[in-house]
Amino acid sequence: MAETRRRGAALEEAILDAGWEQLLEGGYAAFTFEAVAERAKTGKAALYRRWPEKEALLVAVLGHRYLGMPSELPDTGSLRGDVLALLRRADRLGDSAAAVFSVILGAYFDETKTAPAQLRTQLLADRALAMPRIVERAVERGELPAALPPRVAALPFDLFRHEMIMNLGRVPEETIVDIVDTVFLPLATASVTGVRAR
């Protein structure tokens, strides 16, 4: 047990950080309540009270460390700047995140007979997504005349995630800029122009 007794949010953060480290070091097979509790220097009961099963703990660990809306969205004053800042922030996690999703979690998908898209749905079920919020602010600033279709709004992260997983690491800066300038912004402008014309 730890010398300083932790409770509440401090204990939960220590557990989730320990879970991420355990996942990276040992993979899904070594991701057990016992191993995470030992790494977090707490008892298994502290984990079971919060997450009754391994899958729930895994989803909490991934949500805490990687997926979902960041606590503070970038606010650069422009749609382009906000999307670039969001992708660059995600890219800082690229090395470990790509390893987790493409290699380490292979055993998880085999065991649960699920696909990455299903895990993503679980992770994001109760969270607001960052891109719709960024698009909403662009509409409020007058950069876009209307909200974007969901598929278009999701496109920057879909392309970014593809690059990260296919290359098992960080996405080069020039690729991030290309995703935003060559693909997303022209399509976003065309999409809302088409909606307005109908």
The 8 nearest C-alpha neighbors of each residue, nearest first, counted from 0:
[[1, 41, 40, 2, 42, 4, 37, 3],
 [2, 0, 40, 3, 4, 41, 5, 39],
 [1, 3, 4, 0, 40, 5, 41, 39],
 [4, 2, 1, 5, 0, 6, 40, 41],
 [3, 5, 1, 2, 6, 0, 10, 41],
 [6, 4, 10, 9, 3, 7, 1, 8],
 [5, 7, 10, 9, 8, 4, 11, 45],
 [6, 8, 10, 9, 11, 5, 12, 45],
 [7, 9, 11, 10, 12, 6, 13, 5],
 [10, 8, 12, 11, 7, 6, 5, 13],
 [11, 9, 6, 13, 5, 12, 8, 7],
 [10, 12, 8, 14, 13, 9, 15, 7],
 [13, 11, 15, 9, 14, 10, 8, 16],
 [12, 14, 10, 16, 11, 15, 39, 17],
 [15, 13, 17, 11, 39, 12, 16, 18],
 [14, 16, 18, 60, 12, 17, 13, 11],
 [17, 15, 19, 13, 18, 14, 12, 20],
 [18, 16, 14, 20, 39, 15, 19, 38],
 [17, 19, 15, 21, 35, 16, 20, 60],
 [20, 18, 22, 16, 21, 17, 60, 23],
 [19, 21, 17, 23, 22, 18, 24, 16],
 [22, 20, 18, 24, 19, 23, 25, 17],
 [23, 21, 26, 19, 20, 25, 24, 30],
 [24, 22, 20, 21, 26, 25, 19, 99],
 [23, 25, 21, 22, 20, 26, 29, 19],
 [24, 26, 29, 22, 21, 23, 27, 30],
 [27, 25, 22, 103, 28, 29, 23, 24],
 [26, 28, 30, 29, 22, 104, 103, 107],
 [27, 29, 30, 26, 25, 106, 31, 107],
 [30, 28, 25, 27, 26, 31, 22, 21],
 [29, 31, 27, 28, 22, 21, 26, 34],
 [32, 30, 34, 33, 29, 35, 53, 28],
 [31, 33, 35, 34, 36, 43, 30, 46],
 [32, 34, 36, 31, 35, 37, 43, 42],
 [35, 33, 37, 31, 36, 32, 38, 30],
 [34, 36, 38, 32, 18, 37, 33, 17],
 [37, 35, 39, 41, 33, 38, 43, 34],
 [36, 38, 40, 34, 39, 35, 33, 41],
 [37, 39, 35, 40, 36, 17, 34, 21],
 [38, 40, 36, 14, 17, 37, 41, 13],
 [41, 39, 37, 0, 1, 38, 36, 42],
 [40, 42, 36, 0, 39, 37, 1, 43],
 [41, 43, 44, 36, 45, 0, 40, 37],
 [44, 42, 46, 45, 36, 33, 32, 47],
 [43, 45, 47, 46, 42, 48, 41, 49],
 [46, 44, 43, 48, 42, 47, 49, 41],
 [47, 45, 43, 44, 49, 48, 50, 32],
 [46, 48, 51, 44, 50, 49, 45, 43],
 [49, 47, 46, 45, 50, 44, 51, 43],
 [48, 50, 47, 46, 51, 45, 56, 11],
 [51, 49, 47, 56, 55, 52, 46, 48],
 [50, 52, 47, 49, 48, 55, 53, 46],
 [53, 51, 55, 54, 50, 56, 47, 32],
 [52, 54, 56, 55, 57, 31, 32, 51],
 [53, 55, 57, 56, 52, 58, 50, 59],
 [56, 54, 58, 57, 53, 52, 50, 59],
 [55, 57, 59, 53, 54, 50, 58, 60],
 [58, 56, 54, 60, 59, 55, 53, 61],
 [57, 59, 55, 61, 60, 56, 62, 122],
 [60, 58, 56, 62, 57, 61, 63, 55],
 [61, 59, 15, 57, 63, 58, 62, 19],
 [62, 60, 58, 64, 63, 65, 59, 57],
 [61, 63, 66, 59, 60, 64, 65, 122],
 [64, 62, 60, 61, 59, 65, 15, 66],
 [65, 63, 61, 62, 60, 66, 19, 16],
 [64, 66, 61, 62, 63, 67, 96, 92],
 [67, 65, 62, 61, 64, 122, 68, 63],
 [68, 66, 123, 62, 126, 69, 128, 65],
 [67, 69, 129, 128, 127, 70, 126, 66],
 [70, 68, 71, 72, 67, 129, 66, 85],
 [69, 71, 68, 72, 67, 129, 73, 63],
 [72, 70, 69, 73, 68, 74, 129, 85],
 [71, 73, 69, 74, 70, 129, 85, 68],
 [72, 74, 81, 75, 84, 71, 85, 82],
 [75, 73, 76, 81, 72, 77, 80, 133],
 [74, 76, 80, 81, 77, 73, 78, 84],
 [75, 77, 74, 78, 80, 81, 140, 137],
 [78, 76, 80, 79, 75, 81, 137, 74],
 [77, 79, 81, 80, 137, 82, 133, 134],
 [80, 78, 82, 77, 81, 83, 179, 184],
 [79, 81, 83, 77, 75, 78, 82, 84],
 [80, 82, 84, 78, 73, 83, 79, 75],
 [83, 81, 85, 79, 84, 80, 78, 86],
 [82, 84, 80, 86, 85, 81, 87, 79],
 [83, 85, 87, 81, 82, 86, 80, 88],
 [86, 84, 82, 88, 83, 87, 81, 89],
 [87, 85, 89, 83, 88, 84, 90, 82],
 [88, 86, 90, 84, 89, 85, 83, 91],
 [87, 89, 85, 90, 86, 91, 84, 92],
 [88, 90, 86, 87, 91, 92, 85, 93],
 [91, 89, 93, 87, 92, 88, 169, 86],
 [90, 92, 89, 93, 88, 87, 169, 94],
 [93, 91, 90, 89, 96, 94, 95, 65],
 [94, 92, 169, 90, 168, 96, 91, 95],
 [93, 95, 168, 169, 97, 96, 92, 98],
 [96, 94, 98, 97, 93, 92, 99, 23],
 [97, 95, 99, 93, 98, 94, 92, 100],
 [98, 96, 167, 164, 100, 99, 95, 94],
 [97, 99, 95, 96, 102, 101, 100, 167],
 [100, 98, 103, 96, 97, 104, 101, 102],
 [101, 99, 97, 104, 98, 102, 96, 103],
 [100, 102, 98, 99, 97, 164, 103, 104],
 [103, 101, 105, 98, 104, 99, 100, 97],
 [102, 104, 99, 26, 105, 27, 98, 100],
 [105, 103, 107, 106, 100, 102, 99, 27],
 [104, 106, 108, 102, 107, 103, 109, 101],
 [105, 107, 109, 104, 108, 110, 27, 103],
 [108, 106, 104, 110, 105, 109, 111, 27],
 [107, 109, 113, 105, 111, 112, 106, 110],
 [110, 108, 106, 112, 107, 111, 105, 113],
 [111, 109, 107, 108, 112, 106, 113, 105],
 [110, 112, 108, 113, 109, 107, 106, 114],
 [113, 111, 109, 108, 110, 114, 107, 106],
 [112, 114, 108, 111, 117, 115, 109, 118],
 [113, 115, 116, 117, 108, 118, 112, 111],
 [116, 114, 118, 117, 119, 113, 108, 100],
 [115, 117, 119, 114, 118, 120, 113, 121],
 [118, 116, 120, 119, 114, 115, 113, 121],
 [117, 119, 121, 115, 120, 116, 122, 114],
 [118, 120, 122, 116, 117, 121, 123, 115],
 [121, 119, 117, 123, 118, 122, 124, 116],
 [122, 120, 118, 124, 119, 123, 117, 58],
 [121, 123, 119, 120, 62, 124, 58, 118],
 [122, 124, 126, 120, 121, 125, 67, 119],
 [125, 123, 121, 120, 122, 126, 119, 127],
 [126, 124, 123, 127, 122, 121, 67, 120],
 [127, 125, 123, 124, 128, 67, 68, 122],
 [126, 128, 68, 129, 125, 67, 123, 132],
 [127, 129, 68, 130, 131, 126, 67, 132],
 [128, 130, 68, 132, 131, 133, 127, 72],
 [129, 131, 133, 132, 128, 152, 134, 153],
 [132, 130, 134, 133, 129, 135, 128, 152],
 [133, 131, 135, 130, 129, 134, 136, 128],
 [132, 134, 130, 136, 135, 131, 129, 137],
 [135, 133, 137, 131, 136, 132, 130, 138],
 [136, 134, 132, 138, 137, 133, 131, 139],
 [135, 137, 139, 133, 138, 134, 140, 132],
 [138, 136, 134, 140, 142, 135, 139, 78],
 [137, 139, 143, 141, 135, 136, 140, 142],
 [138, 140, 136, 137, 141, 135, 142, 143],
 [141, 139, 137, 138, 142, 136, 143, 77],
 [140, 142, 138, 143, 139, 137, 144, 136],
 [143, 141, 137, 140, 138, 144, 78, 139],
 [144, 142, 138, 141, 145, 137, 191, 146],
 [143, 145, 138, 141, 191, 142, 146, 192],
 [146, 144, 143, 191, 138, 147, 195, 194],
 [147, 145, 135, 134, 138, 148, 191, 144],
 [146, 148, 152, 149, 191, 151, 145, 187],
 [147, 149, 151, 150, 152, 146, 190, 191],
 [150, 148, 152, 151, 153, 147, 131, 154],
 [151, 149, 153, 152, 148, 154, 147, 157],
 [150, 152, 154, 148, 153, 149, 147, 187],
 [153, 151, 149, 150, 154, 147, 130, 148],
 [152, 154, 150, 151, 156, 155, 149, 157],
 [153, 155, 157, 151, 156, 152, 158, 150],
 [156, 154, 158, 157, 153, 159, 183, 178],
 [155, 157, 159, 158, 154, 160, 153, 86],
 [156, 158, 154, 160, 159, 155, 153, 161],
 [159, 157, 161, 155, 156, 160, 154, 162],
 [158, 160, 156, 162, 161, 157, 155, 163],
 [161, 159, 163, 157, 162, 158, 156, 164],
 [160, 162, 158, 164, 159, 163, 165, 157],
 [163, 161, 159, 165, 160, 164, 166, 158],
 [162, 164, 160, 166, 168, 161, 165, 170],
 [163, 165, 167, 97, 161, 166, 162, 160],
 [164, 166, 162, 163, 167, 161, 168, 160],
 [165, 167, 163, 164, 168, 162, 169, 170],
 [168, 166, 164, 97, 165, 163, 98, 94],
 [169, 167, 94, 93, 163, 166, 97, 170],
 [168, 170, 93, 94, 90, 163, 171, 167],
 [169, 171, 163, 162, 90, 172, 174, 168],
 [172, 170, 174, 173, 169, 175, 90, 176],
 [171, 173, 175, 174, 176, 170, 87, 177],
 [174, 172, 176, 171, 175, 177, 170, 178],
 [175, 173, 177, 171, 172, 176, 178, 170],
 [174, 176, 172, 178, 177, 173, 179, 171],
 [177, 175, 173, 179, 174, 178, 180, 172],
 [176, 178, 174, 181, 180, 175, 179, 173],
 [179, 177, 175, 182, 176, 181, 180, 174],
 [178, 180, 183, 176, 177, 182, 184, 181],
 [181, 179, 177, 184, 176, 182, 178, 183],
 [182, 180, 177, 178, 179, 183, 185, 184],
 [181, 183, 178, 179, 180, 185, 184, 186],
 [182, 184, 179, 186, 185, 187, 178, 180],
 [183, 185, 187, 186, 180, 179, 182, 188],
 [186, 184, 188, 187, 183, 182, 189, 181],
 [185, 187, 189, 183, 188, 184, 190, 182],
 [188, 186, 184, 190, 189, 185, 183, 191],
 [187, 189, 185, 186, 190, 191, 192, 184],
 [188, 190, 186, 192, 187, 191, 193, 185],
 [191, 189, 187, 193, 188, 192, 186, 194],
 [190, 192, 194, 193, 188, 189, 145, 195],
 [193, 191, 189, 195, 190, 194, 188, 196],
 [192, 194, 196, 190, 191, 195, 189, 197],
 [195, 193, 191, 192, 196, 197, 190, 145],
 [194, 196, 192, 193, 197, 191, 145, 144],
 [197, 195, 193, 194, 192, 191, 190, 189],
 [196, 194, 195, 193, 192, 191, 190, 189]]
